[in-house]
Amino acid sequence: MKLWHHYHTPSSIDEALALLDHYGGQARVIAGGTDLLVDLRAEEGEPFPALVDITAIPELTIIETRNNQIIIGAGVTHNQIVRSPLLAANATCLVESCGVVGGPQVRNVGTLGGNVAHALPAGDGTTSLVALDAEAEIILNGERRWVPILEMYQGPGQSLINSTHDLLLRFRFAPSGKGEATAFKRIMRPQGVALPILGCAVWLRLDGATIVESRVCIAPAGPTPLRVGEVEAFLNGQPASERTIHQTAELGQKVLHPRTSKYRATADYRREMIGVLLRRTLTLAVQRAQTGAAVPEGVGM
Ligand SMILES: Cc1cc2nc3c(=O)[nH]c(=O)nc-3n(C[C@H](O)[C@H](O)[C@H](O)COP(=O)(O)OP(=O)(O)OC[C@H]3O[C@@H](n4cnc5c(N)ncnc54)[C@H](O)[C@@H]3O)c2cc1C
C-alpha cells in the first residue's frame, strides 16, 4: 500500500517551511512516523502527495541548557531523552515517561514533538511536560513564538498547529533547582503497548519539611491534558509527610471524574488508580527533593 508520493528530508527550518508552502497544504510533517503512519494506513485514502521529515534539522535534535533553561528539540527521540544524564537529573519525570512509551522500536524513532503534535491528552511525554510547566516553540502561520504547553491542545487529537503548514520546533523548561524534584508513574494494561489507562507526573519544591509549590498532571482526565488545581492548592504549604500524601490521594479521587473507556478501564477502577498514582508519584518526588538524588525508575532501554 503506497502511503505517499514524495519524501523530503530538509536540513533546515526554512527549507522545511518552503517545502510545506510549495505543496500548499498537501504535504505533512513527519518525525518518527509511529503515529502518522498508523493513521495513514487506517485511513486507506489516496497517498499523501508529500511527507516532510524534520528529523535531519539540527536545531530540532538538540538537548541542551541555555540561559538556565533546558531546551529539547521536537525531533529528539524518546530513547535520546532516556539516555540523557542532563534530563535524568533535571527532568526525571520526562525520562520516566519517555522510557515507557511503546517498546524499544517505537522509542528509537518516536519523538517528543510527535507525541505533543499528535495532541492526545494521554501522551506520556505530554504528561511530564505539563508538570514541568514547559513551553513549546512553534511556527504558526509563519510567526515564530513560544506558547505554554497546554495551549498546544485544542481537543482530543486537535493541535494548535496544523502539521501541513506549521512546525513544532523545541520545548523549554527550568531544570530542577534546590529542593525541587519530579516523578512520573503510569498504569498500563500488562500487554499494552499503546496509551496508558492513566499517567501521573508531579513537580514539587520543598522548603525544609514543607511543600511550598507543586504541579500535578493526571492524564487522561479530560479532552485535553490538565493540571489538577485543587490538588496543587491543597499540597502547597503542607508538611511533606505520609499523612499529606494520603490526604492528597483522597482529594484527587474526589475532584477528578474519569469516565469509563472500553479501551482503558471502568471509571471506578480509574478513580481508584488516581489515588494509587498520586501516592506513588508524590512519595517518590518528596524523597527525591529531600535527598537531591534522582534516579529514573521503570525505564526501558
Ligand atoms: C506500538 C505503539 C506503541 C505506542 N505506545 C505509546 C505509549 O506508550 N505512550 C505514548 O505516549 N505514545 C505511544 N505511542 C504513540 C507514538 O509512538 C508517540 O506519540 C510518539 O511520540 C509519536 O512521535 P513520532 O515522532 O513518531 O510522530 P509522527 O508519527 O511522526 O507524527 C505525529 C503527528 O505529529 C505531527 N508532527 C510530528 N512532528 C512534528 C513537528 N516537529 N512539527 C509539526 N508537526 C509534527 C505529524 O504530522 C503527525 O500529525 C505508540 C505508538 C505505537 C505505534
The ligand as a MOL file (V3000), in Angstrom:
LIG
                    3D

  0  0  0     0  0            999 V3000
M  V30 BEGIN CTAB
M  V30 COUNTS 53 58 0 0 0
M  V30 BEGIN ATOM
M  V30 1 C 3.0900 0.3100 19.0300 0
M  V30 2 C 2.9590 1.7310 19.5270 0
M  V30 3 C 3.0150 1.9780 20.8910 0
M  V30 4 C 2.9000 3.2840 21.3780 0
M  V30 5 N 2.9610 3.4790 22.7300 0
M  V30 6 C 2.8520 4.7320 23.2190 0
M  V30 7 C 2.9190 4.9580 24.6360 0
M  V30 8 O 3.1100 4.0530 25.4400 0
M  V30 9 N 2.8000 6.2400 25.0740 0
M  V30 10 C 2.6270 7.2880 24.2110 0
M  V30 11 O 2.5510 8.4330 24.6560 0
M  V30 12 N 2.5670 7.1040 22.8680 0
M  V30 13 C 2.6740 5.8590 22.3540 0
M  V30 14 N 2.5920 5.6510 21.0030 0
M  V30 15 C 2.3530 6.7850 20.1340 0
M  V30 16 C 3.6340 7.3940 19.4800 0
M  V30 17 O 4.6740 6.4740 19.4180 0
M  V30 18 C 4.1400 8.6260 20.2340 0
M  V30 19 O 3.1030 9.5710 20.3440 0
M  V30 20 C 5.3430 9.2790 19.5290 0
M  V30 21 O 5.9430 10.1850 20.4080 0
M  V30 22 C 4.9620 9.9950 18.2370 0
M  V30 23 O 6.1340 10.5970 17.7140 0
M  V30 24 P 6.5370 10.4400 16.1790 0
M  V30 25 O 7.8290 11.1470 16.0210 0
M  V30 26 O 6.5030 9.0140 15.7600 0
M  V30 27 O 5.3500 11.2550 15.4860 0
M  V30 28 P 4.8290 11.1470 13.9810 0
M  V30 29 O 4.0130 9.9240 13.8300 0
M  V30 30 O 5.9250 11.3660 13.0270 0
M  V30 31 O 3.8800 12.4350 13.9590 0
M  V30 32 C 2.7250 12.5090 14.7810 0
M  V30 33 C 1.9360 13.7620 14.3870 0
M  V30 34 O 2.6750 14.9260 14.7160 0
M  V30 35 C 2.9910 15.7050 13.5510 0
M  V30 36 N 4.3470 16.1700 13.7830 0
M  V30 37 C 5.4050 15.4280 14.2040 0
M  V30 38 N 6.4670 16.2190 14.4360 0
M  V30 39 C 6.0870 17.4850 14.1250 0
M  V30 40 C 6.7550 18.7610 14.1670 0
M  V30 41 N 8.0130 18.8980 14.6000 0
M  V30 42 N 6.0700 19.8430 13.7580 0
M  V30 43 C 4.7840 19.7360 13.3320 0
M  V30 44 N 4.0960 18.5780 13.3090 0
M  V30 45 C 4.7390 17.4600 13.7070 0
M  V30 46 C 2.7810 14.7690 12.3740 0
M  V30 47 O 2.3850 15.4580 11.1920 0
M  V30 48 C 1.6620 13.8840 12.8950 0
M  V30 49 O 0.4330 14.5390 12.7720 0
M  V30 50 C 2.7170 4.3630 20.4900 0
M  V30 51 C 2.6710 4.1140 19.0950 0
M  V30 52 C 2.7920 2.8210 18.6260 0
M  V30 53 C 2.7500 2.5720 17.1460 0
M  V30 END ATOM
M  V30 BEGIN BOND
M  V30 1 1 1 2
M  V30 2 1 2 3
M  V30 3 2 2 52
M  V30 4 2 3 4
M  V30 5 1 4 5
M  V30 6 1 4 50
M  V30 7 2 5 6
M  V30 8 1 6 7
M  V30 9 1 6 13
M  V30 10 2 7 8
M  V30 11 1 7 9
M  V30 12 1 9 10
M  V30 13 2 10 11
M  V30 14 1 10 12
M  V30 15 2 12 13
M  V30 16 1 13 14
M  V30 17 1 14 15
M  V30 18 1 14 50
M  V30 19 1 15 16
M  V30 20 1 16 17
M  V30 21 1 16 18
M  V30 22 1 18 19
M  V30 23 1 18 20
M  V30 24 1 20 21
M  V30 25 1 20 22
M  V30 26 1 22 23
M  V30 27 1 23 24
M  V30 28 2 24 25
M  V30 29 1 24 26
M  V30 30 1 24 27
M  V30 31 1 27 28
M  V30 32 2 28 29
M  V30 33 1 28 30
M  V30 34 1 28 31
M  V30 35 1 31 32
M  V30 36 1 32 33
M  V30 37 1 33 34
M  V30 38 1 33 48
M  V30 39 1 34 35
M  V30 40 1 35 36
M  V30 41 1 35 46
M  V30 42 1 36 37
M  V30 43 1 36 45
M  V30 44 2 37 38
M  V30 45 1 38 39
M  V30 46 1 39 40
M  V30 47 2 39 45
M  V30 48 1 40 41
M  V30 49 2 40 42
M  V30 50 1 42 43
M  V30 51 2 43 44
M  V30 52 1 44 45
M  V30 53 1 46 47
M  V30 54 1 46 48
M  V30 55 1 48 49
M  V30 56 2 50 51
M  V30 57 1 51 52
M  V30 58 1 52 53
M  V30 END BOND
M  V30 END CTAB
M  END
